Amino acid sequence: MFDQRVTRLFPVGSPEQDMMRELERQGFRRSPAHNGIEFLDFTRCELITATHWFVRWRAQEGRITEIWGMYGCTAP
C-alpha cells in the first residue's frame, strides 16, 4: 500500500525538508497547508482516467510528527 511505503520511507522524526526534496524530485507538487496539515500531490493522466497520489503530514521544528499517504483514481 502507498501509505505503508510513505511511512516506511519517511518515518516520524525524519527531517521534513529531506522528505519534501525527495518527493518533489519524483514529481510531487506542494499545495498550501490547511489546519496545520502539509500537502504534496502527484497526478498521472491516462486516456480517460487519472491516478492521484497524496502525501499529508504535520511537522514541528523541521521534523515529521505525523505522515500518511493516499491514492486513488478518477474517471468520467
C-alpha positions in Angstrom: 0.0 0.0 0.0 1.1 3.5 -0.7 0.6 4.6 2.9 2.9 1.9 4.2 5.6 2.9 1.6 5.3 6.6 2.7 5.6 5.8 6.4 8.5 3.4 5.9 10.5 5.8 3.7 9.7 8.9 5.9 9.1 7.7 9.5 8.1 10.0 12.3 11.1 12.0 13.3 12.5 12.3 9.8 13.6 15.7 8.5 10.7 17.3 6.8 13.0 19.0 4.2 14.5 15.7 3.1 11.1 14.2 2.6 9.8 17.2 0.6 13.0 17.3 -1.5 12.7 13.6 -2.4 9.0 13.7 -3.3 9.4 16.9 -5.3 12.3 15.2 -7.2 9.8 12.4 -8.0 7.3 15.0 -9.4 5.1 15.7 -6.4 4.0 19.4 -6.1 3.3 21.2 -2.8 -0.1 22.7 -2.1 -0.9 25.3 0.6 -1.1 23.9 4.2 -4.6 23.6 5.8 -5.3 23.4 9.5 -1.6 22.5 10.2 -1.5 19.7 7.6 1.0 20.0 4.8 0.3 18.6 1.3 2.3 17.1 -1.6 0.3 15.7 -4.6 1.1 13.9 -7.8 -1.3 13.1 -10.7 -0.8 10.9 -13.7 -3.4 11.1 -16.5 -4.0 8.3 -19.0 -6.6 8.3 -21.7 -9.8 8.8 -19.7 -8.5 8.1 -16.1 -6.3 9.9 -13.7 -4.4 8.4 -10.8 -3.7 10.7 -7.8 -1.1 10.2 -5.1 -1.3 12.4 -1.9 1.2 12.7 0.9 -0.1 14.6 4.0 2.0 15.4 7.1 2.5 17.5 10.2 5.8 18.7 11.4 7.4 20.5 14.4 10.8 22.1 14.3 11.5 20.6 10.9 10.8 17.0 11.9 7.8 14.9 10.8 5.4 14.3 13.6 2.6 12.5 11.6 2.6 11.3 8.0 0.2 9.4 5.7 -0.2 8.6 2.0 -3.3 8.1 0.0 -4.0 7.3 -3.7 -7.0 6.8 -5.9 -8.3 7.1 -9.5 -10.8 9.2 -11.2 -12.7 8.6 -14.4 -15.6 10.2 -16.2 
